[in-house]
Amino acid sequence: MVRTIPMDPGARRVQRRTVLLLSVAQVFGGLGTGSTVSIGSILAVELSGSSAWAGSVATVMTLGAAASALPLASLAERRGRRAGQVAGLSAALAGAVLMVLAVVSGLFVLLVLGSVGIGIGTAASLQARFAAVDLATAEHRGRALSTVVWAVTVGAVAGPNLIQPGTVVGTLLGLPPIAGPFVISGAGLLIAAVLLFAGLRPDPLLLARQLAAASIVPIVPGEGERPAAAAPRSRGSLHRGLKAIRGSRTALLAVSAVVAAHAVMVGVMSMTPLHLQHLVEGPGQHAGHIAAGDVLVIIGFTISLHIAGMFALSPLMGWLTDRAGRLETIIIGFMLLIAAVAVAGLGESSTGAVAVGLVLLGMGWSAATISGSTLLAESVGREVRVAVQGVSDMLMGAAGAVGGAASGLVLGYAGYLGLNLLGGLAGAAVLGAAVVTRTSRRRSAAA
């Protein structure tokens, strides 16, 4: 049972302003990722001269996000959320500049380095959801976290649509037209960094520590009634984070939910465009321009629906997390994921069934990620919470990278149905663990 001590009115105002600032920054910061994802593969083929490098940008972005998650969390742990967010956005801004230089110079290596920077920005964007709950009361944590996640929708949708206006900007600036979208992305990232640097004061994490010492903020499971440590150690974040996760069954379940949901989502989503292409054109067929255009429309529409499922319903998932419960929403999330892979896999010969499956996949990811992240923030002591969150995001990014890389092999050997079946098995394992934990808690409460 979570016991909440009334929060100071000043802290409540800071919390509202923090969520607003983070949400606005997510909108502008998301433009960089959206543009890179939409035209990164095209640039990779053009600059490298080989289609074998088509997936390099997405892969490097994912690895960059995974590798930087823990360092960014460590920076936030030492100096506050503002420092971690601004550092990540600054790296993404440098990445956007390198993207422009790559187009101008024709150097593939600059494109790869720019992708690393954008990936670091993605890691910062993910960690913004945790900054939204540093000062949140227990009954509002899910909604605060989901509001920041929802804000990603605008950038994720707007980013791919910057190609056409971006070419105009590039031409006006005397740059190659395809460099224009990255100019717009850089401007958005700069605005986001300036907003957080100037506006995220007082820092929510540092203020939460001060209030915890004064016993003003909510006390959550894992903290007991002791005040938070005044100065967390700056070394050994990985070790401390893993130790804390291993020491809490609830934290272990929360991390498993976030990591498994991301791996299943990335694995299925990344191979769906290729499956749709084969489904519409037929394997080994060389479709004409009209057929190719139809394929692109179908793929674009399906992925757009999937992104909408991931982010547009985030407030609903946050509301469910707060009202129905953390574990209950994790269970709902994995039921949606299992339904998604069943619909997409069994309906693999229908573009409509695949589209419905991708929507359910996005909704399941949203529910599991929001509820799992909220549960994680409550499952460990405040002195190790940021380190645990960094480890969670690192594992989440690594799972996405492995899922994306392995999905191609699975698709080749077992087909689209086999890929979805594998995702369903992974989801069923976490669903079973969540049901067992929920049942155990209910029995303990009734005893």
Disulfide bonds with the S-S distance in Angstrom:
none
